[in-house]
Amino acid sequence: KPYAIFSSPFDRVLFLDPDVMALRDPTYLFDTNAFKTYGALFWPDFPTTSPRNPIWKIANISYHYEREFESGIIAINKQHPGILRALSLSVHICAHASYYFSYIYGDKDAFRWAFKMSKTPYFLNPNYLSSLGLL
């Protein structure tokens, strides 16, 4: 996912997992104040990273409570300040998965930690994505 977004020829990228079924045209996200302000929209997942996880020390970040990211839907503006730096760091994290993924949970956490480590602001939606069940 990080490489797909990073290498996309588009400045504004709306990434949707194949199992995401939008109930309305999701491109409205590009017009939201959060997207215009931050250039990166994420949604929370249920897990949190334990304060005892070594990633906090590795990343040189003080622990603070925050939900992990759900990476099934991501909106990114690559022209926004700092975004390309964070995306390139997320690609680096995934390229070195044998090290980082011992402490974090896959590409969804690669985004989260890359944005944190690069000090790039992002918007974490306060609402969880909804599930309709099995089709």
C-alpha positions as CSV (number, residue, x, y, z in Angstrom):
1,K,0.0,0.0,0.0
2,P,2.7,2.6,0.8
3,Y,4.5,1.9,-2.4
4,A,1.3,2.0,-4.5
5,I,0.4,5.4,-3.0
6,F,3.9,6.8,-3.2
7,S,4.4,5.7,-6.8
8,S,1.0,6.8,-8.1
9,P,1.2,9.5,-10.8
10,F,-1.7,11.3,-9.1
11,D,-1.2,14.1,-6.6
12,R,-4.4,13.3,-4.7
13,V,-4.8,9.5,-4.0
14,L,-7.8,7.8,-2.6
15,F,-6.7,4.2,-1.7
16,L,-9.5,1.7,-1.1
17,D,-8.9,-1.9,-0.2
18,P,-10.8,-4.3,-2.6
19,D,-13.2,-5.3,0.2
20,V,-14.3,-1.7,0.8
21,M,-17.7,-0.9,-0.5
22,A,-18.3,2.8,-0.4
23,L,-22.0,3.7,0.1
24,R,-21.4,7.1,-1.5
25,D,-18.9,8.6,-3.8
26,P,-15.8,8.8,-1.6
27,T,-14.1,11.6,-3.6
28,Y,-16.0,14.1,-1.4
29,L,-13.2,13.4,1.1
30,F,-10.9,15.6,-1.1
31,D,-13.2,18.6,-0.4
32,T,-13.2,18.3,3.4
33,N,-11.5,20.8,5.7
34,A,-9.5,18.0,7.2
35,F,-8.1,17.0,3.9
36,K,-7.3,20.5,2.9
37,T,-5.6,21.2,6.2
38,Y,-3.6,18.0,6.7
39,G,-3.4,16.4,3.3
40,A,-3.7,12.9,4.9
41,L,-6.8,11.3,6.2
42,F,-6.8,8.1,8.2
43,W,-9.4,6.1,10.1
44,P,-8.8,4.3,13.5
45,D,-8.6,0.6,14.0
46,F,-9.5,-1.0,17.3
47,P,-6.0,-2.0,18.6
48,T,-3.6,0.3,20.3
49,T,0.2,0.1,20.6
50,S,1.2,-0.9,24.1
51,P,3.3,1.6,26.0
52,R,5.8,-1.3,26.6
53,N,6.3,-1.8,22.8
54,P,9.9,-1.0,21.9
55,I,8.8,0.9,18.8
56,W,8.2,4.0,21.0
57,K,11.9,4.0,21.9
58,I,13.1,3.0,18.4
59,A,11.0,5.9,16.9
60,N,12.2,8.3,19.7
61,I,8.6,9.2,20.5
62,S,7.1,9.5,23.9
63,Y,4.1,7.2,24.5
64,H,0.7,8.6,24.0
65,Y,-2.6,6.8,23.6
66,E,-3.9,6.6,20.1
67,R,-5.7,4.0,18.0
68,E,-3.7,2.3,15.3
69,F,-4.7,3.0,11.7
70,E,-7.2,1.1,9.6
71,S,-5.6,1.1,6.1
72,G,-8.6,0.0,4.1
73,I,-9.3,3.6,3.1
74,I,-6.7,6.4,3.0
75,A,-6.8,9.8,1.4
76,I,-3.5,11.5,0.6
77,N,-2.4,14.7,-1.1
78,K,1.2,14.2,-2.1
79,Q,1.6,17.9,-2.8
80,H,0.9,18.8,0.9
81,P,4.0,19.7,2.9
82,G,5.7,16.8,4.5
83,I,3.5,14.1,2.9
84,L,6.1,12.7,0.5
85,R,8.7,12.5,3.3
86,A,6.2,10.5,5.4
87,L,5.3,8.3,2.4
88,S,8.9,7.6,1.6
89,L,9.5,6.6,5.2
90,S,6.5,4.3,5.1
91,V,8.0,2.6,2.0
92,H,11.3,2.3,3.9
93,I,9.5,0.7,6.8
94,C,7.8,-1.9,4.6
95,A,11.1,-2.6,2.7
96,H,12.6,-3.4,6.1
97,A,9.6,-5.4,7.3
98,S,11.8,-8.1,8.8
99,Y,12.9,-5.6,11.4
100,Y,10.0,-3.2,11.8
101,F,7.1,-5.7,11.6
102,S,8.5,-7.4,14.7
103,Y,7.2,-4.3,16.6
104,I,4.3,-3.0,14.4
105,Y,1.4,-4.5,12.6
106,G,2.1,-4.4,8.8
107,D,1.5,-1.7,6.3
108,K,-1.2,0.0,8.3
109,D,1.2,0.7,11.1
110,A,3.9,1.7,8.6
111,F,1.8,4.7,7.7
112,R,1.2,5.6,11.3
113,W,4.7,5.3,12.4
114,A,6.1,7.0,9.3
115,F,3.9,10.0,9.8
116,K,4.8,10.1,13.5
117,M,8.6,9.7,13.0
118,S,8.7,12.3,10.2
119,K,6.6,14.7,12.4
120,T,4.1,15.1,9.5
121,P,0.6,16.1,10.7
122,Y,-2.4,13.9,9.7
123,F,-6.1,13.7,10.5
124,L,-7.3,10.6,12.3
125,N,-11.0,10.5,11.9
126,P,-12.8,10.1,15.3
127,N,-15.2,7.6,13.8
128,Y,-14.5,4.0,13.0
129,L,-15.2,2.5,9.6
130,S,-18.4,0.5,9.6
131,S,-18.9,-3.1,8.7
132,L,-21.9,-4.4,7.0
133,G,-21.1,-8.1,7.6
134,L,-20.6,-10.8,5.0
135,L,-21.9,-10.6,1.4
